[in-house]
Amino acid sequence: MNTWWLDLERRARIGLVVGIAGILLLMAAAAWWLLRPDQAVLFADLRAQDAALMASELDKLKVPYAVADNGSTLLVERAQVHATRMKLMGKDLPLHGAVGLELFNNSDFGMTEFAQKVNYQRALQGELTRTILAFPEVQDVRVHLALPEQGLFKQPATRPKAAVTLTLRPGRALRAEQVSGIQRLVAAAVPGLVAQEVTLVDQQGVALSRVADAEGDPGAGSGRLDLKRETENYLSRKAGAVLERAFGPGQALASVDATLNMEQVRVTTEDVIAAPDSRGGTTGVLVRERESARDGGAPELLRGAEARGSRGNSTQRDAEYQAGRRVEQVVSQPGSIRRLQVVAVLRPALDGEQQEQVRRLVAAAVGASFERGDTVVVQSFVGQGAAAAAPEMRQALVPSSPAAANGDGASALATAGLGLVAVALVAVLFLQRRAAQRKGVVASLDEGQRRLALRKVEAWLEEAENAQDREAAPFAAAGQKP
């Protein structure tokens, strides 16, 4: 081998060494690829605190793991994924920084009452956090409860309140119904808490909840506007559905304007209830009865049969009656309809009787009452195109005045005059430019160029005359005129 190695050239030795090293490296890479563990995702989309907590528990369990996606994903061997996940979930780890009612599994008898109240508040906040995280739109949540201090002989001076901070997933948003549902969920889990006292904000600090009952709150006006919009849209859909069934799709349009009564009225009625007596009349309710009898100047208080059995005495009877009471309290919630104004526009032409039938039909569909002062207007147009129907619709629905008509006419004349002036200016500029171009062309020809152009024109004329002579030659030979 030594002789063979010495007989090789320098280039052959280097090539042999490099080839052997490459083969060894390829074999090592193949062995690593074949023998490496097949890892799968244990948990993904973890916060930094949750990932650190999970990693510490995996170290205690002596389970090898790997970190991916900038620390938000934990990987373990595929064969150990389910077993490791079950072990970690069975440890009641405080994920998302929240602990639930498992905080009281190991109770400390030496704990003070204040510490127990704080632990109860922490456990309640943790349970609410876990419940809200079940929504698919929510990525992270923080719940803060402000519970007033309660005592045996002390009434709470304030009401409980709650603040919820939501971190939504990218591209997701909560509907108004979901926001209201979260408010009611938190209010139902905390004793004495009402849904209006639950404030929801997103990760940008924008309030998602609005308090519609608070006086002076800007959210109250927007809540009333939303209620008005929902009522009008609901009634417009009902009227539109009836007209669409009657005249066909695209043949009718309905619009509703609702005036709502946003005042909350509380009416208390108190009546006196009288009991019927034996004579057919009514009397009060007997509460107390007392009889006094006098015999020989010695007063004696007697009751019932003893007073009637005494002889030679004077009897005095005192009876106390009390009438029954009935108290009725009626609370009218805001949002009732005070007046409706409905407009229905129809494409086909209808006579007066048909319009009255459609008017009654639309009024019944939206629940309009003419005795209440509601207005239903039905207007029909012949389908002559949008250009012909638009002026008629505008003239029928909007009352016109002479001043407005004059203003419209003046504006139309002004617009037409401006258009004519603009066209004239463009034409003048175009003609001036053409004239300038022609002058420039003529002025740019010198004497030699003019002579050359003249020769070309004479040559063209001569060629045209020769062509005419050649065409007329056959007719001249035959004695005919061309």
C-alpha positions in Angstrom: 0.0 0.0 0.0 2.9 2.3 0.8 4.5 1.7 -2.6 1.1 2.1 -4.3 0.6 5.4 -2.5 4.0 6.7 -3.4 3.6 5.8 -7.0 0.4 8.0 -7.2 0.7 11.5 -8.4 0.0 14.5 -6.2 -3.3 15.3 -8.0 -4.5 11.7 -7.6 -3.7 11.6 -3.9 -5.7 14.8 -3.3 -8.6 13.5 -5.3 -8.6 10.2 -3.4 -8.6 11.9 -0.1 -11.4 14.3 -1.0 -13.5 11.5 -2.4 -13.1 9.4 0.8 -14.0 12.4 3.0 -17.1 13.2 0.8 -18.2 9.6 1.1 -17.8 9.6 4.9 -19.7 12.9 5.1 -22.6 11.6 3.0 -22.8 8.4 5.1 -22.9 10.4 8.3 -25.6 12.7 6.9 -27.7 9.7 5.8 -27.3 8.0 9.1 -28.4 11.2 10.9 -31.4 11.6 8.6 -32.4 8.0 9.1 -31.8 7.8 12.8 -33.2 11.3 13.8 -36.4 11.3 15.9 -39.7 12.1 14.1 -41.0 15.2 16.0 -44.6 16.5 16.0 -46.2 19.6 17.4 -47.1 19.3 21.1 -48.5 22.9 21.5 -48.6 25.8 19.1 -49.4 29.5 19.3 -48.1 29.8 22.9 -47.2 33.0 24.7 -43.7 33.4 26.0 -44.9 32.8 29.6 -46.9 29.7 28.7 -44.0 28.3 26.6 -41.6 28.7 29.5 -44.1 27.0 31.9 -44.5 24.1 29.5 -40.8 23.7 29.0 -40.1 23.6 32.7 -42.7 20.8 33.1 -41.1 18.9 30.2 -37.8 19.1 31.9 -39.3 17.7 35.1 -40.8 14.8 33.1 -37.4 14.3 31.3 -39.1 14.5 27.9 -36.8 15.8 25.1 -38.4 18.6 23.2 -37.5 21.2 20.6 -38.6 24.8 20.2 -39.8 26.3 16.8 -41.6 29.4 15.5 -39.6 31.8 17.6 -40.5 30.0 20.8 -44.3 29.7 20.2 -44.3 26.0 19.3 -43.0 23.0 21.2 -42.1 19.8 19.4 -41.6 16.3 20.9 -41.3 12.8 19.5 -44.4 11.8 17.6 -44.9 8.6 19.6 -45.0 10.7 22.9 -47.2 13.5 21.8 -50.5 12.3 23.2 -49.1 10.9 26.4 -47.1 14.0 27.1 -50.1 16.3 26.4 -52.4 14.3 28.8 -49.7 14.5 31.5 -49.4 18.2 31.1 -53.1 18.9 31.0 -53.6 16.8 34.2 -51.3 19.1 36.2 -53.7 22.1 36.2 -51.1 24.5 34.9 -52.0 28.2 35.1 -52.0 28.9 31.4 -52.6 32.5 30.2 -51.6 33.5 33.7 -55.0 32.5 35.1 -55.8 29.9 37.8 -59.3 28.5 38.3 -61.1 27.0 41.2 -58.4 24.4 41.5 -56.7 27.0 43.7 -58.9 25.7 46.6 -57.9 22.1 46.2 -55.2 22.4 48.8 -56.9 24.6 51.4 -54.8 26.3 54.1 -56.5 26.4 57.5 -54.3 29.3 58.6 -55.4 31.5 55.7 -57.0 34.8 56.6 -60.4 35.9 55.4 -58.9 38.6 53.2 -56.6 36.1 51.5 -59.6 33.8 50.9 -61.5 36.6 49.2 -58.5 37.4 47.0 -58.1 33.8 46.0 -61.8 33.5 45.2 -61.5 36.6 43.0 -58.5 35.1 41.2 -60.2 31.8 40.7 -63.4 33.6 39.3 -61.3 35.6 36.9 -59.4 32.5 35.8 -62.6 30.6 35.1 -64.0 33.4 33.1 -60.8 33.7 31.1 -60.9 30.0 30.2 -64.6 30.3 29.1 -64.0 33.3 26.9 -61.0 31.7 25.3 -63.3 29.1 23.9 -64.5 31.6 21.3 -62.7 31.0 17.9 -62.2 34.7 17.3 -60.4 35.3 20.7 -56.7 34.7 20.9 -56.0 36.0 24.4 -58.1 37.6 27.1 -57.6 39.3 30.5 -60.5 39.6 33.0 -60.5 42.1 35.9 -63.2 42.1 38.5 -63.8 45.0 40.9 -65.8 43.5 43.8 -67.0 45.8 46.6 -66.1 44.9 50.1 -68.9 43.2 52.0 -69.4 42.9 55.7 -71.9 41.5 58.2 -73.2 44.9 59.3 -72.1 46.9 56.3 -73.8 47.4 53.0 -71.7 47.7 49.9 -71.4 51.3 48.8 -70.7 50.5 45.1 -71.8 47.9 42.7 -69.4 45.3 41.2 -67.8 46.0 37.9 -65.8 44.0 35.3 -63.3 44.9 32.6 -62.4 42.5 29.9 -59.5 43.0 27.4 -59.7 40.8 24.3 -56.9 40.1 21.8 -58.6 39.0 18.6 -57.0 36.8 16.0 -55.8 38.5 12.8 -58.6 39.1 10.4 -61.3 38.2 12.9 -63.9 40.5 14.6 -66.7 40.1 17.1 -70.3 40.8 16.2 -72.5 43.0 18.3 -74.4 39.8 19.4 -71.2 38.2 20.6 -70.1 41.3 22.5 -73.5 41.3 24.3 -73.2 37.6 24.9 -69.8 38.0 26.6 -71.2 40.8 28.8 -74.1 38.7 29.9 -71.8 35.7 30.5 -69.6 37.7 32.9 -72.6 39.3 34.6 -74.2 35.9 35.2 -71.0 34.5 36.8 -70.5 37.4 39.3 -73.1 37.9 42.0 -74.7 41.4 41.8 -73.1 42.3 38.5 -75.3 43.7 35.6 -74.4 43.4 32.0 -74.2 47.2 31.6 -71.3 47.3 34.1 -69.1 45.0 32.0 -66.6 46.9 29.7 -65.0 45.1 26.7 -62.0 46.6 24.8 -59.8 45.0 22.1 -56.0 45.0 21.8 -56.1 48.5 20.3 -58.0 49.9 23.3 -61.2 50.4 21.3 -64.3 49.9 23.4 -66.5 47.1 22.0 -69.3 47.5 24.5 -71.6 50.4 24.9 -73.8 51.5 27.8 -77.1 52.5 26.4 -78.9 53.3 29.7 -76.3 55.7 31.2 -77.4 59.4 31.0 -74.9 61.6 29.3 -72.9 58.7 27.9 -72.1 59.0 24.2 -72.9 55.4 23.8 -76.5 56.0 24.6 -77.1 58.0 21.5 -75.4 55.5 19.3 -77.4 52.7 20.9 -80.6 54.5 20.1 -79.5 55.1 16.6 -78.7 51.4 16.2 -82.2 50.5 17.5 -83.8 53.0 15.1 -81.8 51.6 12.2 -82.6 48.0 13.1 -86.3 48.8 13.3 -86.4 50.6 10.0 -84.5 47.8 8.2 -86.7 45.1 9.6 -89.9 46.9 8.5 -88.4 47.8 5.1 -87.6 44.1 4.5 -91.1 43.1 5.4 -92.7 45.6 3.1 -90.2 44.8 0.3 -90.9 41.1 0.6 -94.7 41.7 0.2 -94.2 44.0 -2.8 -91.7 41.6 -4.4 -94.2 38.7 -4.1 -97.0 40.9 -5.6 -95.1 42.6 -8.5 -92.0 40.6 -9.0 -88.3 41.1 -8.3 -87.0 44.6 -9.0 -90.5 46.1 -9.6 -91.0 47.8 -6.3 -89.0 49.6 -3.6 -90.1 50.3 0.0 -88.5 52.7 2.6 -89.6 53.1 6.2 -88.8 56.0 8.6 -89.7 55.2 12.2 -90.0 57.6 15.1 -89.3 55.8 18.4 -90.3 56.7 21.9 -87.1 56.4 23.9 -88.6 57.5 27.2 -88.9 55.0 30.0 -92.2 55.5 31.8 -93.1 53.9 35.2 -96.8 53.9 36.2 -97.8 52.9 39.7 -101.6 52.2 40.3 -102.9 51.7 43.9 -106.5 50.4 44.3 -108.6 49.6 47.4 -110.2 46.2 47.5 -113.4 45.8 49.4 -114.8 42.5 50.7 -118.5 41.6 50.0 -120.7 41.4 53.0 -123.8 39.2 53.7 -126.2 41.8 52.5 -124.7 41.9 49.0 -122.7 45.0 49.6 -119.0 45.5 50.1 -117.2 46.2 53.2 -113.6 46.2 54.5 -111.8 43.4 56.2 -112.4 42.9 59.9 -109.1 43.1 61.8 -110.0 43.6 65.4 -113.3 43.6 67.4 -113.9 44.6 71.1 -117.0 44.7 73.2 -117.4 46.4 76.6 -120.3 45.9 79.1 -121.3 47.8 82.3 -123.2 46.2 85.1 -124.1 48.3 88.2 -121.5 50.9 87.3 -118.7 48.3 87.4 -117.1 48.0 84.0 -116.3 44.6 82.8 -114.7 43.7 79.5 -116.4 40.8 77.9 -116.1 39.1 74.6 -118.3 37.0 72.4 -121.1 35.0 74.1 -120.3 36.3 77.6 -121.3 39.8 76.7 -124.6 38.6 75.2 -125.3 36.4 78.2 -125.0 39.2 80.9 -128.2 40.8 82.2 -128.9 44.3 83.1 -125.9 45.8 81.6 -125.0 48.2 78.8 -122.9 46.8 75.9 -120.5 48.8 73.7 -118.9 47.2 70.6 -115.8 48.5 68.8 -114.9 46.9 65.4 -111.8 47.8 63.3 -111.8 47.2 59.6 -109.1 47.5 57.0 -109.7 47.7 53.2 -107.6 45.6 50.9 -104.9 47.2 48.8 -103.7 46.3 45.3 -100.6 48.0 43.9 -99.7 47.6 40.2 -96.5 48.9 38.8 -96.1 49.0 35.0 -92.8 49.9 33.4 -92.7 50.9 29.7 -89.4 50.1 28.1 -88.0 52.6 25.6 -88.1 51.7 21.9 -91.8 51.7 21.2 -92.9 53.0 17.8 -94.5 56.5 18.0 -95.0 57.1 14.3 -94.2 55.4 10.9 -93.7 57.0 7.5 -93.6 54.5 4.7 -92.9 55.2 1.0 -93.5 52.5 -1.7 -92.3 53.1 -5.2 -93.7 50.9 -8.0 -92.5 50.6 -11.5 -95.8 49.5 -13.2 -98.5 52.0 -13.7 -101.5 51.7 -11.4 -104.8 53.5 -11.2 -106.2 55.1 -8.0 -108.0 52.0 -6.8 -105.0 49.8 -7.2 -102.8 52.3 -5.4 -105.2 52.3 -2.5 -105.1 48.5 -2.3 -101.3 48.5 -2.3 -101.4 51.3 0.3 -103.5 49.1 2.6 -101.3 46.1 1.9 -98.1 47.9 2.8 -99.7 49.4 5.9 -100.8 46.0 7.1 -97.3 44.5 6.4 -95.4 47.1 8.5 -98.2 47.5 11.2 -99.0 51.1 10.3 -102.0 52.7 12.1 -103.6 55.7 10.5 -105.3 56.5 13.8 -101.9 56.9 15.3 -100.8 59.3 12.6 -98.8 57.0 10.4 -98.3 57.9 6.8 -98.1 55.5 3.8 -97.3 56.9 0.4 -97.6 54.7 -2.8 -96.3 56.1 -6.1 -96.2 54.3 -9.4 -94.2 55.1 -12.5 -94.4 53.7 -16.0 -91.2 51.8 -16.9 -89.7 54.2 -19.4 -86.1 53.9 -18.3 -84.2 55.4 -15.5 -83.7 58.7 -17.4 -87.4 59.3 -17.8 -88.5 58.1 -14.4 -85.9 60.0 -12.3 -87.3 63.5 -13.0 -90.9 62.3 -12.4 -89.9 60.5 -9.2 -88.0 63.6 -8.0 -90.9 65.9 -8.8 -93.5 63.5 -7.2 -91.6 62.8 -4.0 -90.0 66.2 -3.3 -92.3 69.2 -3.3 -91.0 71.8 -5.7 -91.1 75.5 -5.2 -90.9 78.3 -7.9 -87.6 79.5 -6.4 -86.1 76.1 -6.6 -87.4 75.7 -10.2 -85.8 79.0 -11.2 -82.6 78.1 -9.5 -82.5 74.8 -11.4 -83.1 76.6 -14.7 -80.5 79.2 -14.0 -77.9 76.6 -13.1 -78.7 74.6 -16.2 -78.3 77.6 -18.5 -75.1 78.5 -16.8 -73.7 75.0 -17.3 -74.7 75.1 -21.0 -73.1 78.5 -21.5 -69.8 77.4 -19.9 -69.8 74.3 -22.1 -70.2 76.4 -25.3 -67.5 78.8 -24.2 -65.1 75.9 -23.5 -65.8 74.4 -27.0 -65.2 77.7 -28.7 -61.9 78.2 -26.9 -60.7 74.8 -27.9 -61.7 75.4 -31.6 -59.9 78.8 -31.7 -56.7 77.3 -30.2 -56.8 74.4 -32.7 -57.2 76.7 -35.7 -54.4 79.0 -34.4 -52.1 76.0 -34.0 -52.8 74.7 -37.5 -52.2 78.1 -39.1 -48.9 78.5 -37.2 -47.8 75.0 -38.4 -48.6 76.0 -42.0 -46.7 79.3 -41.8 -43.8 77.5 -40.3 -43.6 75.0 -43.1 -43.8 77.7 -45.8 -41.2 79.9 -44.1 -38.8 77.0 -43.7 -38.4 76.4 -47.5 -35.5 78.1 -49.1 -35.1 79.0 -52.9 -33.5 75.7 -53.9 -36.2 73.7 -52.1 -38.9 75.7 -53.8 -37.4 75.0 -57.3 -37.1 71.3 -56.5 -40.7 71.1 -55.4 -41.8 73.0 -58.5 -40.0 70.5 -60.7 -41.6 67.6 -58.9 -45.1 69.1 -59.5 -44.3 69.7 -63.2 -43.1 66.1 -63.5 -46.3 64.8 -61.9 -48.4 66.8 -64.3 -46.4 65.6 -67.3 -46.8 62.0 -66.3 -50.6 62.5 -65.9 -50.9 64.0 -69.4 -48.9 61.1 -71.0 -51.2 58.6 -69.2 -54.2 60.3 -70.7 -52.7 60.3 -74.2 -51.9 56.6 -73.9 -55.5 55.8 -72.9 -57.0 57.9 -75.7 -54.7 56.4 -78.5 -56.8 53.2 -79.2 -60.0 55.3 -79.5 -58.3 57.7 -82.0 -57.1 54.8 -84.2 -60.7 53.5 -84.4 -62.1 56.9 -85.2 -64.1 57.1 -81.9 -64.1 59.5 -79.0 -63.1 58.2 -75.6 
